[in-house]
Amino acid sequence: MKTKMILILLLISFAGLYAQQKAKLQKVDETGFIEVDKAPELISKMNPEYPKLAKLAGIEGTVYLKLLIDEKGNVVKAKVEKGVKDMLDEAALKAVKKAKFSPAILKDKPIKVWVVLPIAFKLSFNENEPKIVSPGIQAPSNISDEEPNPDAKVEYEKGPEPIEFAKPAYPEEAKKNNITGKVFVKVLIDKEGTPKKAMVIESDNDIFNQSAMDAIMKSKFTAAVNKGEKIPVWVVVPYKFTLEGEKKK
């Protein structure tokens, strides 16, 4: 699939970061705001990686990150102020860790402040391409004691990537009633890149849930890697069911 990807960095929450000098920014202790003579500016290139699964599912949106920028223009803390999906949120956080800013200036001295950085992820699809998403993998089985908590944040240098997809069946009842929608499946991928457990965490319509669950257990991924070692991780796989995609089969 040839998908054109557009990443847009919008520094709109710095009270006119590039256009103005004066700006009210949040204090370090987050108890209030302070007016600075000059707001921080992004001075390095930042290229967030658009997660492959998010591209396949057509997931777009703007992730708002809250950043603590120190007197040297370094990002010392970063958190999601308003997210989209875990995949996009994590991609934005990973990218901003390497960003460099000019510091906020007050009375000719650099100071530490909080700012909000919106990062917009936007896709543009070839109109001739099907827009159904079909990620998936093999039969469920027990995993070792190393199984991570589904709700815990696990750090890794390289996340799983899909290498084989099982196409989810479009439920007949959904087709007859012109029902479309998305399903987000959280799946545990082991050290071999094989899905071991899965659960639906969000769904537009329950009619698609079983199809998505069946498909995810029939696909294959690369394993996640951290510090040179393969590790089991939970990831979210999105499925997009559209009748337009069915007609193009």
C-alpha positions in Angstrom: 0.0 0.0 0.0 1.4 3.3 -1.0 0.2 5.7 1.6 1.2 9.3 1.6 1.9 10.5 5.1 2.0 14.1 6.3 3.3 15.0 9.7 2.6 18.5 10.9 4.2 20.2 13.9 2.0 23.0 15.2 3.5 25.2 17.9 0.2 27.0 18.5 -0.1 26.9 22.2 2.9 29.1 23.0 0.8 32.3 22.7 2.1 32.9 19.2 5.5 31.3 19.7 7.1 32.5 16.4 5.2 35.7 15.9 5.4 37.3 19.4 7.9 37.9 22.1 5.6 38.3 25.2 3.8 35.2 26.3 2.2 33.8 29.4 3.6 30.3 30.2 3.0 27.9 33.0 5.4 28.0 36.0 7.7 25.1 36.8 5.5 24.0 39.8 2.4 24.2 37.6 0.6 26.5 40.1 0.1 29.4 37.8 1.5 31.4 34.8 4.3 33.8 34.3 4.7 36.4 31.6 8.0 36.0 29.8 9.8 38.4 27.5 10.4 35.7 24.9 8.8 32.3 24.5 10.8 29.1 23.6 11.2 28.3 20.0 11.9 24.9 18.4 15.3 25.2 16.8 16.0 21.6 15.9 14.4 19.3 13.4 11.8 16.9 14.8 10.6 14.0 12.7 8.0 11.9 14.5 7.7 8.4 13.1 4.1 7.6 12.0 3.4 4.1 13.4 2.8 1.6 10.6 -0.3 0.1 12.3 -1.8 3.6 12.7 -1.2 4.3 9.0 -2.8 1.1 8.0 -5.9 1.9 10.1 -6.1 5.4 8.9 -5.7 6.8 12.4 -5.1 10.6 12.5 -5.2 13.2 15.1 -3.3 15.8 17.1 -1.3 14.8 20.2 -0.9 17.7 22.7 2.3 17.3 24.7 3.2 19.3 27.8 6.9 20.0 28.0 9.1 21.3 30.7 11.9 23.3 28.9 14.9 24.2 31.0 17.3 27.2 30.9 19.3 25.5 28.2 16.3 24.8 25.9 16.3 21.1 26.7 13.1 19.1 27.3 13.5 17.7 30.8 10.0 16.4 31.2 7.3 15.5 28.7 3.8 14.1 29.2 0.6 13.8 27.1 -1.8 16.6 27.8 -4.4 15.4 25.4 -3.8 12.2 23.4 -5.2 10.4 20.4 -4.3 6.7 20.6 -1.4 5.1 22.4 0.5 4.5 19.2 0.5 8.2 18.2 1.0 9.4 21.7 4.1 7.3 22.1 5.5 8.3 18.7 5.1 12.0 19.7 6.8 11.5 23.1 9.7 9.6 21.5 10.3 12.3 19.0 10.1 15.2 21.4 12.8 13.8 23.7 15.4 14.7 21.0 14.0 18.2 20.3 16.0 21.3 21.1 14.4 24.7 21.9 15.7 28.2 22.6 14.8 28.9 26.3 12.2 31.2 27.6 13.7 34.6 28.5 12.6 36.9 31.4 14.6 40.1 32.2 17.4 38.9 29.9 17.8 35.6 31.8 16.7 32.2 30.6 14.1 30.5 32.8 12.5 27.1 33.0 8.8 26.9 32.0 6.1 24.5 30.8 4.7 24.8 27.3 2.2 22.8 25.2 3.4 21.4 21.9 0.7 20.0 19.5 1.9 17.4 17.0 -0.6 16.6 14.3 -0.5 13.2 12.4 -2.3 13.3 9.1 -2.6 10.8 6.3 -3.7 11.3 2.7 -4.8 8.1 1.0 -4.7 7.2 -2.7 -8.4 7.2 -3.5 -8.0 3.9 -5.5 -6.7 2.0 -2.4 -8.9 -0.1 -0.2 -9.2 1.3 3.3 -10.0 -1.9 5.2 -7.3 -2.7 7.7 -6.3 -6.2 8.4 -3.7 -7.0 10.9 -3.7 -10.4 12.8 -1.8 -13.8 14.1 -1.6 -17.5 15.4 -3.5 -19.6 17.9 -3.4 -18.3 21.5 -1.3 -20.1 24.1 0.1 -19.4 27.5 3.2 -17.2 27.8 6.0 -17.3 30.3 6.2 -15.5 33.7 7.7 -12.6 31.7 4.3 -11.6 30.5 4.0 -7.8 31.0 0.9 -6.2 32.5 -1.5 -5.0 29.8 -1.8 -1.6 31.4 1.8 -1.1 32.3 4.0 1.2 30.2 6.9 -0.9 28.8 9.9 0.9 27.3 11.5 -0.5 24.2 13.9 0.8 21.5 12.0 -0.8 18.6 8.4 -1.8 18.6 6.7 -4.7 16.8 6.1 -4.3 13.1 3.5 -6.3 11.1 5.0 -8.7 8.5 2.0 -10.9 7.7 -1.7 -9.9 8.0 -4.8 -12.1 8.1 -7.7 -10.2 6.5 -10.6 -9.9 8.9 -13.9 -11.3 7.5 -16.6 -8.6 7.0 -19.7 -9.9 8.9 -22.6 -10.6 6.5 -25.0 -8.9 8.8 -22.9 -5.7 8.8 -22.7 -5.7 5.0 -26.5 -6.2 4.7 -27.2 -3.3 7.0 -24.4 -1.0 5.6 -22.6 -1.0 9.0 -19.0 0.3 9.1 -16.7 1.0 12.0 -13.3 0.6 13.7 -12.2 -1.9 16.3 -9.0 -1.5 18.5 -7.5 -4.8 19.7 -4.8 -4.9 22.4 -2.6 -7.9 21.7 0.3 -9.5 23.5 3.2 -10.2 21.1 5.9 -12.6 22.4 9.6 -12.7 21.7 9.0 -14.6 18.5 6.6 -12.0 17.1 3.6 -14.2 17.7 0.3 -12.9 19.2 -0.5 -14.8 22.4 -3.4 -13.0 23.9 -5.8 -10.3 22.7 -8.7 -8.2 23.9 -11.0 -5.6 22.4 -10.4 -2.3 24.1 -12.6 -0.1 21.9 -15.2 -0.8 19.2 -17.7 1.2 17.1 -19.9 -1.8 16.9 -19.8 -5.2 18.6 -20.6 -6.9 15.4 -17.0 -6.5 14.3 -15.3 -7.7 17.5 -15.1 -11.4 16.8 -13.8 -10.9 13.3 -11.1 -8.6 14.5 -10.2 -11.0 17.3 -10.0 -14.0 14.9 -7.8 -12.0 12.5 -5.3 -10.8 15.0 -4.5 -14.3 16.0 -3.5 -15.2 12.4 -0.8 -12.7 11.7 2.9 -12.3 12.3 5.0 -9.5 13.7 8.6 -8.7 14.3 9.4 -8.8 18.0 9.9 -5.7 20.2 13.5 -5.0 21.0 15.0 -3.3 24.1 18.7 -3.0 24.8 19.4 -5.5 22.1 17.1 -8.2 23.5 13.7 -9.3 22.2 10.9 -8.7 24.7 7.1 -9.5 24.9 4.9 -6.4 24.7 1.3 -5.4 24.5 0.4 -3.2 21.5 -2.8 -1.9 20.1 -3.8 -3.0 16.6 -6.6 -1.0 14.8 -9.0 -2.5 12.3 -11.1 -0.3 9.9 -14.1 -1.9 8.3 -15.6 0.0 5.3 -18.0 -1.2 2.7 -16.0 0.8 0.1 -13.2 -1.6 0.8 -15.5 -4.6 0.3 -16.7 -3.4 -3.1 -13.1 -3.1 -4.3 -12.3 -6.8 -3.7 
